[in-house]
Amino acid sequence: MQDALFLRIYLSESDRLNGEPAMQAVLELCHEAGLTGVTVTRGIEGLGLHGIHTSSFLSLSSDLPLIVEAIDSQAKIERAIGMLRPLIGNRLLATWPVSVMRKQGVSA
């Protein structure tokens, strides 16, 4: 097992950063920081500072929650955070330590 950091960034579909969708801007910065295996998950419902966001057929919301996740070395995650912080402003970002298990013979 290897020690690593888990990075999670909370966004919404309507968020924009520097004129482009926030998800795209964050993914580009993660790539620039050298992170691999970054995943974006679209939530079906969420509760945030601006109320409840839902995909209910009654609401037809286009402002659903997005979660960007990555697991990598502490150095790479910290580099990514340094690059992301000025861009994402007050949006929520969380990290925690994880142990990574890979099948032998598989390279990173």
Buried (B, 14 or more C-beta within 10 A) or exposed (E): EEEBBBBBBBBBBBBEBEEEBBBEBBBEBBEEBEBEEBEBEEBEEBEEEEEEBBBEEEEEBEBBBBBBBBBBBEEBBBBBBEBBEEBBEEBEBEBEEEEBEEEEEEEE
